[in-house]
Amino acid sequence: MFTEDKDSESNFQVVDEQRESEVTWIKYSTSHDPNPGVFKMVKEDGQWKVTHNGPRDIGPF
């Protein structure tokens, strides 16, 4: 997801999360980008899997 720079830390942090049944939205920050990012996780067969945000996906953030 990120290009690793041997001289810097990514400082990945979860800023917020919202769970809606079988879907969870994660808002995160890193030292590589001043704007927080959001990704979507979907529970399939008892396992949480990261998926892309489609153009019609409207998350809680």
C-alpha positions in Angstrom: 0.0 0.0 0.0 2.9 2.3 0.7 6.4 2.6 -0.7 8.8 1.7 2.1 11.4 4.4 2.9 14.1 2.9 5.1 14.7 6.3 6.7 11.1 7.0 7.8 8.2 5.4 9.8 4.7 5.2 8.3 3.1 5.8 11.8 -0.1 4.1 10.7 -2.9 5.0 13.1 -6.6 4.1 13.1 -8.4 7.4 13.6 -12.0 6.1 13.7 -14.1 3.1 12.7 -17.7 2.5 12.1 -19.3 -1.0 11.9 -22.5 -1.6 10.1 -23.4 -5.3 10.4 -21.1 -7.1 8.0 -19.3 -3.9 6.8 -16.7 -1.9 8.7 -15.3 1.4 7.6 -11.8 2.4 8.9 -10.4 5.9 8.8 -6.6 6.0 9.2 -3.7 8.4 9.0 -0.1 7.9 8.1 2.9 10.2 8.1 3.1 9.8 4.3 -0.1 11.7 3.6 -1.5 14.7 5.4 -5.1 13.7 4.5 -6.7 10.7 6.3 -7.7 7.8 4.2 -10.7 5.4 4.4 -11.0 1.8 3.6 -13.8 -0.7 3.7 -13.8 -4.2 5.2 -16.4 -6.8 4.5 -17.0 -10.0 6.5 -17.1 -13.1 4.2 -17.1 -16.6 5.6 -16.3 -15.4 9.1 -13.2 -13.5 7.9 -12.8 -9.7 7.5 -11.5 -8.8 4.0 -10.4 -5.4 2.8 -12.3 -4.2 -0.4 -12.1 -1.2 -2.6 -14.5 1.7 -2.2 -16.7 1.8 -5.3 -18.1 5.0 -6.8 -21.5 4.4 -5.1 -20.1 3.6 -1.7 -20.9 6.3 0.8 -19.2 5.7 4.1 -19.8 7.3 7.4 -16.8 9.6 7.2 
